[in-house]
Amino acid sequence: MAAEALQPDGSLAPARPVGPIEKLFLAANRWIVIAMMAAMVVMVFANVVSRYVWNYSFIWAEELSQYLMVWITFLGAGLALREGRHVAVELLQDRLPVRTRAWVRHLVAALIIVFLLALVVLGFQFALFAWEQETPVMNIPLGIPYLAVPLGALLLLVHIGFIYRAFVDNRLEYPESLEAPVDEGGI
């Protein structure tokens, strides 16, 4: 982790220390998402090549890639949350006094936690309900793709547990701008 965290206003603040358990959790989360993305890329590429070279398509590749995309989305959501990459409207919050701003962020975090807890409970119930059904092509229990929702929400809860204080204090490690730098002297 960096020694300083870039804030939304462009200022630098001390980065939050990350313990060994959190580092292990982050590494595992990242590598699982990376492995799923790599598997999806290889599978889709192999299917396209197979289709155009040998006129043969793996019938399960499209369905599995769709399920992997859903799993990647839900398992990667916590990683995005840590860096402030989710859409947020902070105009009102930024205009509030510092103490009020902290209370608003506590309220937002509490609402997120309540929503995620509901998503975990209802998601597991829905996955269990759908477990007896099978997917159309791969014939695996339909509950397996549906498990992405409650497990992703559970991971998000763990991420929030680790970053709660930094979230409330608005000290997340924001990424640098994704926009290309403007070349003022060039074309």
C-alpha positions in Angstrom: 0.0 0.0 0.0 1.1 3.5 -0.6 2.2 5.8 2.1 -0.4 8.4 1.1 -3.9 8.2 -0.3 -5.1 10.5 -3.1 -8.3 12.2 -1.9 -11.2 13.3 -4.3 -10.2 16.9 -3.9 -6.6 16.1 -5.0 -5.0 16.4 -1.6 -2.9 13.6 -0.1 -3.8 12.0 3.3 -2.0 9.3 5.2 -2.9 5.8 3.9 -4.7 3.5 6.3 -2.5 0.6 7.5 -3.3 -2.8 6.2 -2.9 -5.8 8.5 -1.7 -9.3 7.4 -5.2 -10.8 7.5 -6.6 -8.0 5.3 -3.6 -8.4 2.9 -4.3 -12.1 2.6 -8.0 -11.5 2.1 -7.3 -8.9 -0.6 -4.8 -11.1 -2.4 -7.1 -14.0 -2.4 -10.0 -11.9 -3.7 -7.9 -10.4 -6.4 -6.4 -13.7 -7.6 -9.8 -15.4 -7.7 -11.2 -12.5 -9.9 -8.0 -12.6 -12.1 -8.3 -16.4 -12.5 -11.9 -16.1 -13.5 -11.2 -13.4 -16.0 -8.3 -15.4 -17.4 -10.4 -18.5 -17.7 -13.2 -16.5 -19.4 -10.7 -14.9 -21.9 -9.1 -18.2 -22.8 -12.4 -20.0 -23.1 -14.0 -17.3 -25.4 -10.8 -17.0 -27.5 -10.6 -20.8 -27.9 -14.3 -21.0 -28.8 -13.9 -18.2 -31.5 -10.8 -19.9 -33.0 -12.5 -23.3 -32.9 -15.6 -21.9 -34.6 -13.8 -20.2 -37.5 -11.0 -22.7 -38.0 -12.7 -26.1 -37.5 -16.3 -24.9 -37.7 -17.0 -26.4 -34.3 -18.3 -24.5 -31.3 -18.1 -25.4 -27.6 -21.8 -25.2 -26.7 -21.1 -24.6 -23.1 -18.6 -21.8 -23.5 -21.2 -19.0 -23.9 -23.2 -20.0 -20.9 -20.1 -20.5 -18.7 -18.7 -17.2 -19.8 -21.9 -15.4 -18.8 -21.9 -17.0 -15.4 -18.2 -16.2 -14.9 -18.9 -12.5 -15.8 -21.6 -12.4 -13.1 -19.2 -14.0 -10.5 -16.5 -11.6 -11.5 -18.8 -8.6 -11.1 -20.0 -9.6 -7.6 -16.6 -10.8 -6.3 -14.9 -7.7 -7.7 -17.4 -5.3 -6.3 -15.6 -5.1 -2.9 -12.3 -4.4 -4.6 -13.9 -1.5 -6.4 -15.5 -0.2 -3.2 -12.2 0.0 -1.5 -10.9 2.4 -4.2 -14.0 4.5 -4.4 -14.8 3.2 -7.9 -18.5 2.9 -7.4 -20.8 5.7 -8.6 -21.4 8.2 -5.8 -23.0 11.6 -5.7 -21.1 13.5 -3.0 -22.1 17.1 -3.9 -24.4 17.5 -0.9 -22.1 15.7 1.5 -19.0 17.8 0.5 -20.9 21.0 1.3 -21.8 19.8 4.8 -19.7 20.7 7.9 -17.1 18.1 8.8 -18.9 16.6 11.8 -22.2 16.4 9.9 -20.4 14.9 6.9 -19.1 12.1 9.1 -22.6 11.3 10.4 -23.9 11.2 6.9 -21.1 8.7 5.9 -22.0 6.6 9.0 -25.6 6.6 7.8 -24.6 5.7 4.3 -22.4 2.9 5.5 -25.1 1.6 7.8 -27.6 1.6 4.9 -25.1 -0.3 2.7 -24.6 -2.9 5.5 -28.3 -3.4 6.0 -28.8 -3.8 2.2 -26.0 -6.2 1.9 -27.2 -8.3 4.9 -30.6 -8.5 3.2 -28.9 -9.5 -0.1 -26.9 -12.2 1.7 -30.0 -13.7 3.4 -32.4 -13.4 0.4 -29.6 -14.4 -2.1 -28.9 -17.7 -0.2 -32.6 -18.4 0.0 -33.1 -17.8 -3.7 -30.0 -20.0 -4.6 -31.4 -22.7 -2.4 -34.8 -22.4 -4.0 -33.3 -22.7 -7.5 -30.9 -25.5 -6.7 -33.2 -28.2 -8.0 -33.3 -26.6 -11.4 -30.6 -27.0 -14.0 -28.9 -24.6 -16.3 -29.9 -25.0 -20.0 -26.6 -26.1 -21.5 -24.2 -27.3 -18.8 -26.9 -29.0 -16.7 -25.5 -27.8 -13.4 -27.7 -26.7 -10.5 -29.0 -23.2 -11.2 -28.2 -22.3 -7.6 -24.5 -22.2 -8.4 -24.7 -19.1 -10.7 -27.1 -17.6 -8.2 -24.7 -18.0 -5.4 -22.6 -15.2 -6.8 -25.1 -12.6 -5.4 -25.0 -13.7 -1.7 -21.3 -14.6 -1.7 -20.4 -11.3 -3.4 -22.5 -9.4 -0.8 -20.8 -11.3 2.0 -17.4 -10.3 0.5 -18.6 -6.7 0.3 -19.5 -6.9 4.0 -16.0 -8.1 4.9 -14.5 -5.3 2.8 -16.7 -2.8 4.5 -15.6 -4.2 7.9 -12.0 -3.6 7.0 -12.4 -0.1 5.6 -15.3 1.2 7.6 -13.3 3.9 9.5 -11.5 5.0 6.4 -14.9 5.2 4.6 -16.4 7.4 7.3 -13.3 9.6 7.4 -13.2 9.7 3.6 -9.7 8.4 3.5 -10.1 5.7 0.9 -7.3 5.2 -1.5 -8.8 6.8 -4.6 -7.3 5.7 -7.9 -5.6 8.3 -10.1 -7.8 9.7 -12.9 -8.5 7.2 -15.7 -8.6 10.1 -18.2 -5.6 10.5 -20.5 -3.4 13.4 -19.6 -3.8 16.4 -21.8 -0.7 17.3 -23.8 -0.7 21.1 -23.6 2.3 21.6 -26.0 1.4 19.0 -28.6 -1.3 18.3 -31.1 
